[in-house]
Amino acid sequence: MEVSSSSAAEVPHYFLCPISLEVMRDPVTLATGITYDRASIERWLFTDGHATCPVTRRALAPAEMDATPNHTLRRLIQAWCAAHQVERFPTPRPPLDSCRVAALLDEGRHGGDRQAAAALREIKAVVAESERNRRCVEATPGAVDFLASLVAKHSSTSNDSSSKRASGQQDAADDDFVLDSPTSTSSPAEDALGVLYSLKPSERSLAQIMERDGDFLDALASVLRRPSYRSRAYGILLLKAMTAVLTPARLMMVSAGLVQEVVRVVSDRVSSKAVRAALHVLCRLCPWGRNRVKAVEAGAVAALVELLLDEGGRRVSELAVVAIDHLCGCAEGRSELVAYPAGLAVVSKKVMRVSVVATESAVRALHAVATHSPTSSVLQEMLAVGVVAKLLLVLEVNAGERAGLRAKEMLKTHARVWKDSPCLQTYMRDSYPR
């Protein structure tokens, strides 16, 4: 509503939202008795994550988060607008409730494919409308299961991914993903996956998905093979959430195909957010069973080294180094790191340049190579690319107790090769541990 400056001065103060200081379109009242515009208070409570009344600062219980429509005040505002020849606000739509969501779910579950698609479109539209709607859908029993069932049902179709992978087309390069418009022509699996991701399902909901559908991870693997970068981004973000609730026994059983698709998300650089999620997944999978070997066979070492060479940011670099550390826990991983050009160099470069965690992981990876693969050529390469110099620096600046102990052990173990090498400057040889 636009009000002229002369009219704006006459607007009653109780018509103004305490948050936006604008005339309220849809006034609602909290349990504290304070009235706000619905959009403003829902943004305060749900999007910004506050749990207090902005005016009184009183803490709100979860049951008090839903505000009550103030119909009397809305009618007064409409009457004032009419009296002052100001364009009136349209009557707000009733807020979404769980009964309406439950009805949509019932239509989608018990109807045919057309009814399921229509229900999905409406759910997608209401979720994209507001944070309150998102919370309402997520809290409705059966909503998460319905969306997961659509992902599983449609995930294996349209998996011709070669063309877009080859051309490098990217339709979800943004760091933050939003739902497509309700009228988009994306596939049912992609729509369901996008809504499921946007709901931010709880750990309990995710665990229930796995209990009801033990093959859901295979469905996500199929999603990650799709040509759509948006589908792959949603898929890896959901997989990150899923792996956080899986038991070690289930983590050990993930398929080589799933691991391969996770690695491809890294190598294809689907998006910075998707790459971070993929690195998280790799770090969670690698400690269990033969997942290290599966990742190495999928080309993880090359993908991670290339990622580090591109300087993708501190968090990405930290996760990549941690993943390489995990991969060096197997002979295949160490062999790939040594064989890959600049592999040892880029790992040592991250020592003391990213974080304490990255330093400890990088030193541990180098320690694994120096302990289990100490061939003459490997030891000479460590000298030539600056690994030994970096280890001496770790000791000199006390970069961490565990990193320091490993660095000292490596330096002492291979002192015969390293200590008197002309590759080390005189001051470095003088500081070499005895």
Long-range contacts (C-beta under 8 A, 24 or more apart in sequence): 1-25, 1-81, 1-86, 1-87, 1-88, 1-89, 2-87, 3-86, 7-84, 7-86, 10-84, 11-80, 12-80, 14-73, 15-73, 15-76, 15-77, 15-80, 18-54, 18-55, 19-44, 19-54, 23-77, 24-73, 24-74, 24-77, 25-89, 25-92, 26-69, 26-74, 26-89, 26-92, 27-69, 27-70, 27-73, 27-74, 27-77, 28-67, 28-68, 28-69, 28-70, 29-67, 29-68, 29-69, 29-70, 30-60, 30-64, 30-67, 30-68, 31-60, 31-64, 32-56, 32-58, 32-60, 35-70, 35-73, 36-67, 38-67, 38-69, 38-92, 38-95, 39-130, 41-67, 42-67, 42-130, 42-131, 42-132, 43-131, 46-130, 46-131, 46-132, 46-134, 46-135, 47-131, 69-95, 95-132, 95-133, 96-126, 96-132, 96-133, 96-136, 96-137, 97-136, 98-136, 98-139, 98-140, 101-126, 101-136, 101-137, 101-140, 101-143, 102-140, 102-141, 102-142, 105-140, 105-142, 105-143, 105-146, 108-146, 109-142, 109-146, 116-150, 116-188, 117-188, 119-146, 120-147, 120-150, 120-188, 120-191, 120-192, 120-195, 121-182, 121-191, 122-182, 123-147, 123-195, 124-179, 124-180, 124-182, 124-191, 124-194, 124-195, 125-182, 127-179, 127-195, 127-198, 127-199, 128-178, 128-179, 128-182, 128-198, 134-198, 134-199, 134-200, 137-195, 137-199, 138-199, 138-200, 138-201, 138-202, 138-205, 143-199, 144-196, 144-199, 144-201, 144-205, 144-208, 144-209, 145-208, 145-209, 145-212, 147-192, 147-193, 147-195, 147-196, 147-199, 148-192, 148-196, 148-209, 148-212, 148-213, 148-216, 149-213, 150-188, 150-189, 150-191, 150-192, 151-189, 151-192, 151-193, 151-196, 151-216, 151-219, 151-220, 151-223, 152-213, 152-215, 152-216, 152-219, 153-188, 153-189, 154-187, 154-188, 154-189, 154-192, 155-189, 155-219, 155-220, 155-222, 155-223, 156-219, 156-222, 157-187, 157-189, 158-187, 158-226, 158-227, 159-222, 159-225, 159-226, 160-227, 161-225, 161-226, 161-227, 162-227, 163-227, 164-227, 164-228, 164-229, 165-227, 165-264, 165-268, 168-268, 169-227, 169-229, 170-229, 170-270, 170-271, 171-228, 171-229, 171-230, 172-228, 172-229, 172-230, 172-232, 172-233, 172-234, 172-270, 172-271, 172-274, 173-229, 173-271, 174-271, 175-271, 175-272, 175-273, 176-273, 177-230, 177-233, 177-234, 177-237, 177-271, 177-273, 180-230, 186-228, 186-230, 186-231, 187-228, 187-231, 189-223, 189-226, 189-231, 190-226, 190-228, 190-230, 190-231, 190-234, 193-223, 193-231, 193-234, 193-235, 193-238, 194-230, 194-234, 196-234, 196-238, 197-234, 197-237, 197-238, 201-241, 203-244, 203-245, 206-241, 206-242, 206-244, 206-245, 207-245, 209-242, 210-242, 210-245, 210-246, 210-250, 216-242, 217-242, 217-254, 217-255, 217-258, 218-255, 218-257, 218-258, 220-258, 221-255, 221-257, 221-258, 221-261, 224-258, 224-261, 224-262, 224-264, 224-265, 225-261, 229-270, 229-271, 232-265, 232-268, 232-270, 232-274, 233-270, 233-271, 233-273, 233-274, 236-262, 236-265, 236-270, 236-274, 236-277, 236-278, 236-281, 237-273, 237-274, 237-277, 239-277, 239-281, 240-277, 240-278, 240-280, 240-281, 243-280, 243-281, 243-284, 243-285, 244-284, 248-288, 251-284, 251-285, 251-288, 251-289, 251-291, 252-288, 252-289, 252-290, 252-291, 253-289, 254-285, 254-291, 254-294, 256-294, 256-297, 256-298, 259-285, 259-291, 259-294, 259-295, 259-298, 260-294, 260-298, 262-295, 262-298, 263-295, 263-298, 263-299, 263-300, 263-303, 264-298, 266-300, 266-303, 266-304, 266-307, 267-299, 267-302, 267-303, 267-306, 272-312, 272-313, 272-316, 275-307, 275-312, 275-316, 276-315, 276-316, 276-319, 279-316, 279-319, 279-320, 279-322, 279-323, 280-319, 282-323, 282-326, 283-319, 283-322, 283-323, 283-326, 286-323, 286-326, 286-327, 286-329, 287-326, 287-329, 292-326, 292-327, 292-329, 292-330, 292-332, 292-333, 293-330, 293-332, 293-333, 295-327, 295-333, 296-327, 296-330, 296-332, 296-333, 296-336, 297-332, 300-327, 301-327, 301-333, 301-336, 301-337, 301-340, 301-343, 302-336, 302-340, 305-337, 305-340, 305-342, 305-343, 305-346, 308-346, 308-347, 308-349, 308-350, 309-342, 309-346, 314-354, 314-355, 317-350, 317-354, 317-358, 318-354, 318-355, 318-357, 318-358, 318-361, 321-347, 321-350, 321-354, 321-358, 321-361, 321-362, 321-365, 322-357, 322-358, 322-361, 324-361, 324-362, 324-365, 325-361, 325-362, 325-364, 325-365, 325-368, 328-364, 328-365, 328-368, 328-369, 329-368, 331-372, 331-373, 334-368, 334-369, 334-372, 334-373, 335-373, 337-365, 337-369, 338-369, 338-373, 338-378, 338-381, 342-385, 344-369, 344-378, 344-381, 344-382, 344-385, 344-387, 345-385, 345-386, 345-387, 348-382, 348-385, 348-386, 348-387, 348-390, 349-386, 349-390, 351-390, 351-393, 351-394, 351-399, 351-403, 352-390, 352-393, 352-394, 352-397, 352-399, 356-399, 356-400, 359-394, 359-399, 359-400, 359-403, 360-400, 360-402, 360-403, 363-391, 363-394, 363-402, 363-403, 363-406, 363-407, 364-402, 364-403, 364-406, 366-391, 366-406, 366-410, 367-406, 367-407, 367-409, 367-410, 370-410, 370-413, 370-414, 371-410, 371-413, 374-413, 374-414, 376-417, 379-414, 379-417, 379-418, 380-417, 382-418, 383-417, 383-418, 383-421, 383-423, 383-424, 384-423, 388-418, 388-421, 388-423, 388-424, 388-428, 389-424, 389-428, 392-424, 392-428, 392-431, 392-432, 395-431, 395-433, 396-431, 408-433
